[in-house]
Amino acid sequence: MNVPLPSARAHERLVQNLATGIDTPAAVSWAHVTAVAHHCVRHALVPATEPPGSPDAVRRVITELASAHPGLAGFLDPQAVPFWTAPLTPAAWTVLRDFWAGGEVMDDGPHRVDGYRLGDAYQALSADARRSRALCQTPPWIAELLLELSLEPATDEIGPQDVRMIDPACGTGHILLEAFHSARVYRRRGRAYGAHLSSEASIERALQTVHGVDLDAYAVLLARYRLLATSASILKVRIDQLPRAWPVQVACANSLLDREEPLLEHCRYHAVVSNPPYIVVADARQRDLIRKAYPRVAAGKFPLALPFCELMFSLAAPGGHVAQLTSNSFMKREFGRKFIEQYLPAFDMRWVIDTSGAYIPGHGTPTVILVHRIRPPQGDTVITVRGVQGEPSIPEDPARGKVWSAIADSVRRRLAEDRLKDALASHSDIA
């Protein structure tokens, strides 16, 4: 059974204790990089075999990790990983060592090395990432449904060898990891595709499928690490034993404003899937730049969710599938009028799923799932899942909460019905 993850308040206290001798960014860096070092060693992903028992040992493990694959070289960059320039006192190290208790708390469960807890820990440790960069992890069970509504049908149409997906606000990679697993073990109509492929070939194919971009340089490093750690664990090798040419297509960039990042090429992706930031940008200059870049949707006191929606639509190829968990505030506020009346009607809206009553850890904003295809509307019908009431209490397991279970069951039942209708129609045409 997993060791319970420390509370959000416990993570905050850890940073406060470490920050008595160093600044807060360095304290966050020390706290999280130490967890990564434990994760590496516990799962035999680097040559080191002993748990890091001192600050110097943590640095040695992270140095090994940075040299293991070109995508991880950024772990040596003090701009992204500021622990390199902030010595830790013996007293602070004792606090940090005791908090992670040998690293057991970072285990995701039997036979899993996905690093979901590492991602959640970074969100809990970094108040700046939460507030300034709107880092908010997407639970795996929500990511799974978003991908069923987007990447799965895109793969059916394009084929697993050629399909491409992107999350332009990927954070530490929760959606990317679910997409990686989906691409690696792709099944069409219950039949496994590519059973003849080796594990190496299926992993390389999955890495070629998955793309991500985020503003947070450390979150990007963590997403890359998680993809490589998962790949290595499947093959039962260290990260440095993976082919160095294998792609890890996660980049650090401002997705809304960067016009040079190759991963943000328009019309490139068959599936675009994200839980974009919902915040209103406080910096007036940034807000004006975004308003100028996205005049069709950035009206009034707009949240970032609206320009991110336009970005997601622009990244998708014609006919591509776009699925997002986003704030529902545009449905109720004046800034959403232009978005609803002038922008969205140009696209084929497939699903509107009310998730405002579901308990989603870390999400205090009422949300909705929107699913579109990048083509003109194909009819006057949109599938909706409407909320009736919220959770009666916080569920012990959010993935099994009453509201979320009802939502997921409704969506999957309709998907199964649609697949059956399509199969019967195809059979009738053949006959």
N, C-alpha and C positions, 0 to 999 in steps of 0.2 A: 504494500500500500504506500502511496506517495506521502512524503513528508509535507504537511500543510505549508502553503506559501505564506510568508509573513504578511501582515496586514499593510495597507497603504500607509497608515500612521507609523508603523514600524520602519518602513522604508524612509519616510521623512525624517524620523529621529536619527536613523543611521547617517544620513547626509548632514544633518545638523551637527552630530558628534564629530564627524570627519572634518567639517568645515571650520572647526575652531582654530586650526593651524594653517589651512589652505583655503583658496576661494571655492565657492560652491560648484562651478563647472568641474574643477579638478576633483572635488569630493565625489560628485556623481560619477566621474570617469573612473576613479579608483574603485568605487563600490561596484560598478557594473563590470569593468574589465576583470576584476578578481573573480566574479561569477563566471565569466567566459573562460578564464584560465582553468577553473575547476571543471567546467563542462568539457573542455578539450581533453583534460587528463583522464577524467572518469570514463570517458567513452573512447579512449585510446586513439584520438584523432591527431595527436602530435607525438613526436618521439619521447617527450618527457613521460615518465612513469610514476613519479611521486607527486602527490597533491602539493600545490604551491604553499609552502609553509613560512614564507617571508615575502616582503615587498620585492626583493631582488629575484626571488623565484617566480613571482607573478610576471615580472618583466621578461625573464628568460622564456617562459611559456609563450607570452605574447610575441616575442621576437621569432620563436619557432613558427608560430601560427602565421605571422606576416610573410615569412619566406616560403610557406607551404604552397601558395598558389598566387599568381599575379593579381587576382581579384582581391586579395587580402593584404596587399602591401600597405594600404592606407592605415593599418593598425600601428604603423610606425610614425604616422604624421601627428605631431603634437597639436596641430590645429583641430583635428578631428578627435584625437585621444589625448587630452591635456594632462593625463596622469604622468606623462613622461617628464614634465618640467616642474612637478610638485612633489617633493620628498614627503614621505609619510612618517610620522613619529611612531615610536614603538607602542605608545599607548593607543594611538589611532589604529595601528595594525591589529592590536589585540581585539579591539571592538569589531573590526571588519572580519577578522578570522572567525570570531565567535558567531557573528551574524550568519555567515554562510555555512557554518557547521560542516565543513568538508565538502560542500557542494551537493549533498543529497537533495536539498530543497529545489535544485534546478532540474531534477529528473522529470520528464514529461509523462512517464508511465512505462510499463514494461515494453521493451522492444521498440521504443521511439526515441529518436534523437533530433526531433524537429526544432527544438529551441523555443517552443511557445512560451515557456515560463521565462526564458531570457528576454523575450520581447515584452512580456507583461511587466517584468522587473524594471526594464528601462523606463517604461511609462510611469511606473510608480516612483522611481528615483528622481526623475528629472521634471521638476515643476516648469522649467523653462521650455522644455519640449512640449509639454501639455498646453501651456498658455500661449507661447509665442509662435510655435510651429504646429499647434493643434494636433499633436500626436494623440491618437486614440485607437487602440488596437481593435480589430474586427474579430470577434470570436470565431473559431473554426466552424462552428455549426451554422453561422450566418454566411460565412464565406462559401461554404459548401452549397447552400441553396442559391446564392448569387451565381455560382459557376454552373449549376444545373440549368439555370435559365439563360446562360450566355455561352460559355466556353463549350459546353456539351453539344448544343445544336450547331455551333460554328464548326466543331470538329467533325460532326456528322456530315456537314456540307463540304468542307474543304479537305478533310482527311488529316489524320494525325501527323503525317510527315511534314505538312506545310502550314498548319494552323499557327497563328500567332496571337498572343494576348498580352495586354499591358495593364498595370495598375499605376496611374500617374501620381498617386499619393500613397505610395506603398508602405511608408513607415518602416517597421522592422521586418515586414514580410509575411504577415499572417495570411493574406489572400494569395500571395505568391507561392507559399508552401502548399496550400490546398490545391492551387492550379498545377503545381509540379506533380503532386501525387495523382491528380486526375489525368494529366497528360501521360504519365508513365504507365498507368494501368488502364488506358482507355478501353472501354467496352462499348460496342454498338449493339443495341437490342439484346443485351445480355450475353453477347459473345465477345470473347477477348480478341482484340486486334493485335497482330504482331506476336503471336505466341512463339514464333520462330526466332524472335529477336533475343539477343543476349541481354543480360541485366545492364551491361555497359551501354549497349545501343539504345535501350529504352530510357536510360538516365540521360544520355546525351540528347536524345530527341526531346525529352521533357525540358531540359535546360535551354534548348533552342526555342521552345514554345514560349517560355516565360520571360517577361520583361517588366521592369519597374523603375520608377523615378521618384525621388523624394528630396525635399529641401534640407533635411537633416543629414549631415555627412556621416555621423556615427550610426544613425539608424540604417543608412545604406550599407555600411560595413557589416552591420549585424545581419541584415537580410542576406548579403552575399555569404557570410559565414554559415548561416542556417541552411542555405541551399547546398553548399559544399559539404557541410557536416552530415546532412541527410544522405547525400549521394555516397559519401564514404562509408557511412554506417550500413547502407544497403549492401555494399560490396565487401564489407568487413575489412576495410583497409584504412590507413591514415589519409589525411587530406593531401599530404605531399606525395602520395602514391597515385592520386588521380591524374589523368592526362592534363597537363598544364594548358593545353589548347582548348579544353572544354569551356564553353562560354558561360559567364555569369553576368547576365545582362541587366544589371541594376546600377543606375547612375544617380549622382547627386546633381540636382539642378532645380531651378525654380520653374516648375512645369507650366505655370501660367504665363511666364514672361520670357523664358529662354527660347530663342529661335535658332540656336546653334547646336543644341544637343541632338545627336542622331536618333536617339530612341524616341524623340518627340516628333518624328516625321509624320505629317498628316496622311490620312487615308491608308495607313500601313497595317492596321490590326483587324483581325476578324472578330475578336472579342475584347471589349474594354470594360474592366470590372474594378470598382473602387468604392471606398467609404471616404469620400472627400471631406476636407475640413469644412466646418460650418461657421467658423468665427467671422466676425466683422473685423477687417484689418484696421488697427488703430493708427498706423502711420499714414499720414495724409498723402505723402508723396507716393507711397506704394499703392494706396487706394486709387489715386488718380491715374497711375500707370495702368492698373488693371481695368479701370473704367474705360480708358482710351482703347485698350486692346480688345475689350469685349463689350462694345456699346449696345449690342442687341439685347444683352441680359443684365448688365450692371447698372441698374437704375436705383435711385434713392440710396438708402442705407443698406446696400446689398450685402449678404453674407457670401463667403467664398464658394459656397455650394453652387451658386448659379454660374459664375464663370467656369468653374470646374466642369459643370454639365456641358457647356458649349465646347470646352476643350476635349472632353471625352468623345463627343459626337464628331469632332474634327479629326481625332486620331483613328477613328473607325473607318474601315474601307466601305465603299458602297455596299449596302446589304448587311453590313456588320451588326453584331449584337452588342448592346450596351446595357449593363446592369449596375445599379448603384444603390447603396444604402445612404440616404441623405436626410437632411432636416426637412420637416414638412412645413416650416415657417412660411415658405413662399406661397402656400395655399391660403394663408390667413392674413398676410400683411401686404401693404400697398406696393412694396418693391417687387412683389411677385406678379403683379398684374400684367406687365409687359411680357414677362417670361411665359405666362400661361396663355395670353391672348394672341401674341404675335410670334413667339419663337417655337414653342412646343408643337403647335398644330402642323408644322411643316414635316414632322417626322412620324413614323409608324409606332405609336405607343401600344405596347403589347400587354403590360401588366402594371397595375397600381396596387401595391400591397401595404396596407396600414399596419405598421409595426409600432405605433405609438404606445400601445398598451403592453407590449412585451418588455420583460426585464432584460436589458442588455447591459452587462457590467461596464462601468465607465462612461456610459452614455446617458447624460442627464437631459439631453435635448430630445423631444418627440421626433420620431423618424418615420420614413416611408421608403419602401423599395420601389424604384422605377425601372422598368425594362423597356427598351426601345430597339427598333431596327432602323438602320440608316437608309431609309427609303421613304417615299411619300406614303401617307396612310393607305392601308389596304382595305379599309372598310370603316363602318361607323360603330364598331364594337371594341371595347377594351375590357380585358379580364380584370376584375377587382376582387380583392379580399378585404372586406371591411371590418373594422374593429367594433366590438359590441361593449366589452368592458375590459379593464386592465387586470393584471395579476392580483388575486386576493391578498397575497403576501409575497415576500421575496422568496423565490424557489431555492431550495438547497442546491439543485443542479439547474442553472439557467437554460441549458439546452433542452431540458425536459419540463420547463415551465408550462402551465396550462395554455397561456396565450400563444407562446411560440410553437408548441406542439400542434395546436389547432391551425395555425398559419401554415406550417410545414406540411401537415397532412392534407390540407386543402389544396395547396399548390401541387404537390406530388400526385394527388388523385386526379387533378385536371390534366397534368402532363401525361399521365398514363392513359387517360381517356382519349386525349388528342393523338397519342401514338397509335392507339388501337384503331381510331377512325382513319388515320393515314394508311395503316396497314391494310385495312379492309378496302379502302378506295383503290390502293395500288393493286390488290389482288383482283378486284372487279375489273380494272382496266386491262389487266393481263388476260383475264378470262374473255 
